């Protein structure tokens, strides 16, 4: 009886291991579904009708803001 159990378990293992490897390789090759973005979630930067703002204008505005903040902190009392 012990010998028949051993043969059964060996046969089961011999069939299970290759089937498990085959199933894993097939699952790894399955293409992933492409998720479509909802139109309301698209970036506003992609709007062709949006006005184009130059980087120079943005940099100048940022420099003005930095000067305002740095001048405000230069008058800050030191502890």
GUNUDREN-567281 format. One record per residue (C-alpha): residue number from 1; residue in three letters; x, y, z. Coordinates in pm, 1 decimal, always signed. Layout:
residues N
num;residu;east;north;up
NUM;ALA;X;Y;Z
...
end
This chain:
residues 79
num;residu;east;north;up
1;UNK;+0.0;+0.0;+0.0
2;UNK;+280.2;+236.4;+80.4
3;UNK;+443.7;+167.0;-252.0
4;UNK;+124.4;+244.1;-445.9
5;UNK;+87.1;+575.3;-260.0
6;UNK;+444.1;+663.1;-341.8
7;UNK;+393.4;+590.0;-712.8
8;UNK;+71.5;+793.7;-712.9
9;UNK;+239.4;+1091.9;-546.6
10;UNK;+537.8;+1075.2;-784.8
11;UNK;+303.8;+1058.4;-1086.1
12;UNK;+96.9;+1346.6;-951.7
13;UNK;+408.4;+1554.7;-891.5
14;UNK;+548.4;+1460.2;-1235.5
15;UNK;+230.0;+1590.3;-1399.2
16;UNK;+179.4;+1893.0;-1174.9
17;UNK;+522.0;+2053.3;-1205.0
18;UNK;+529.5;+2078.4;-1587.6
19;UNK;+166.5;+2193.5;-1593.9
20;UNK;+244.0;+2460.7;-1335.9
21;UNK;+544.0;+2583.4;-1533.8
22;UNK;+340.0;+2585.8;-1854.6
23;UNK;+55.1;+2778.1;-1689.5
24;UNK;+300.9;+3032.4;-1549.0
25;UNK;+464.9;+3092.4;-1886.2
26;UNK;+128.7;+3128.4;-2061.6
27;UNK;+8.0;+3374.8;-1799.1
28;UNK;+327.6;+3577.5;-1833.0
29;UNK;+279.9;+3610.7;-2208.7
30;UNK;-79.3;+3734.7;-2186.2
31;UNK;-106.3;+4095.5;-2306.7
32;UNK;-211.7;+4349.7;-2051.4
33;UNK;-532.6;+4537.0;-2132.3
34;UNK;-490.8;+4898.6;-2235.0
35;UNK;-682.0;+5131.0;-2007.8
36;UNK;-839.7;+5426.9;-2182.1
37;UNK;-835.9;+5760.3;-2002.6
38;UNK;-1163.0;+5935.4;-1943.7
39;UNK;-1192.9;+6250.5;-2159.3
40;UNK;-1257.6;+6469.3;-1856.4
41;UNK;-930.2;+6352.1;-1699.4
42;UNK;-707.9;+6450.3;-1990.6
43;UNK;-441.3;+6712.3;-1937.1
44;UNK;-534.6;+7071.4;-2009.2
45;UNK;-188.3;+7118.7;-2164.5
46;UNK;-294.5;+6908.2;-2462.0
47;UNK;-567.4;+7154.2;-2560.6
48;UNK;-477.3;+7290.0;-2907.4
49;UNK;-686.2;+7605.4;-2852.0
50;UNK;-502.6;+7702.3;-2533.6
51;UNK;-282.5;+8010.7;-2563.7
52;UNK;+88.9;+7939.7;-2573.8
53;UNK;+292.3;+8098.9;-2296.0
54;UNK;+662.9;+8139.2;-2351.4
55;UNK;+911.9;+8008.7;-2099.7
56;UNK;+1075.1;+8351.7;-2083.4
57;UNK;+749.4;+8505.5;-1958.1
58;UNK;+713.0;+8236.4;-1693.3
59;UNK;+1074.2;+8278.9;-1578.8
60;UNK;+1034.5;+8656.9;-1550.1
61;UNK;+718.7;+8616.5;-1342.6
62;UNK;+893.4;+8367.3;-1114.6
63;UNK;+1190.8;+8600.7;-1069.1
64;UNK;+955.6;+8883.7;-968.4
65;UNK;+789.4;+8659.0;-711.9
66;UNK;+1126.6;+8552.2;-573.4
67;UNK;+1236.8;+8913.6;-538.4
68;UNK;+914.9;+9000.5;-352.7
69;UNK;+956.5;+8712.1;-110.5
70;UNK;+1327.4;+8771.0;-54.0
71;UNK;+1271.5;+9143.2;+12.1
72;UNK;+995.3;+9058.6;+260.1
73;UNK;+1223.2;+8816.7;+446.5
74;UNK;+1519.8;+9054.1;+443.2
75;UNK;+1324.3;+9285.2;+677.5
76;UNK;+1228.9;+8994.3;+905.0
77;UNK;+1356.5;+9044.2;+1261.7
78;UNK;+1634.1;+8804.2;+1357.4
79;UNK;+1613.7;+8618.7;+1689.0
end
